[in-house]
Amino acid sequence: MTKQWFEDRIGSALDGTNPMVMAELEGGIAVFGDTQFLEGYSVLLPKKEVNSLNDLNLTERTLFLRDMSILGDAVMQATDAVRINYDILGNTDNFLHAHVFPRYKEEEPEKLRKPVWLYSANHWSDKKYLYDSKKHAMVRNKITMFLKEFEIE
């Protein structure tokens, strides 16, 4: 049986079959999030499968963390977010990946002050929050363009 792209997110990003890929950066691969209850949510994947940031050498770590922040810049310019939350957890999906969450003033104040993970479980599974290529195209395209045009000084 053939694997689906989401069963191997890093491998499918590297082989060109992951439809969520926006851009390949020097230190990782930027992908748009499966869920979009916070529009613009994105993830940075490493260029090789490792369990944690500590499994990368110092140069790879530096590039990965730098590119995570550049992805955050891209999300900020593509949305009206008031800030970006960054998370590297690896608890559910046991491979290195960095979550980049835009946070919005329109969020309920008690939610805005707390981690995204405290949103109810249905925000991660309800079909109304899933990525929709038509509904989220503008934000995704803005993020992608920023990443492709970004020049490191």
Stockholm file with secondary structure:
# STOCKHOLM 1.0

chainA/1-153         MTKQWFEDRIGSALDGTNPMVMAELEGGIAVFGDTQFLEGYSVLLPKKEVNSLNDLNLTERTLFLRDMSILGDAVMQATDAVRINYDILGNTDNFLHAHVFPRYKEEEPEKLRKPVWLYSANHWSDKKYLYDSKKHAMVRNKITMFLKEFEIE
#=GR chainA/1-153 SS CCCCGGGSHHHHHHTTCCTTEEEECSSCEEEECSBCSSTTCEEEECSSCCSSGGGSCHHHHHHHHHHHHHHHHHHHHHSCCSEEEEECCCSSSCSCCEEEEEECTTSCHHHHTSCGGGSCTHHHHCGGGBCCTTTTHHHHHHHHHHHHHCCCC
#=GC SS_cons         CCCCGGGSHHHHHHTTCCTTEEEECSSCEEEECSBCSSTTCEEEECSSCCSSGGGSCHHHHHHHHHHHHHHHHHHHHHSCCSEEEEECCCSSSCSCCEEEEEECTTSCHHHHTSCGGGSCTHHHHCGGGBCCTTTTHHHHHHHHHHHHHCCCC
//
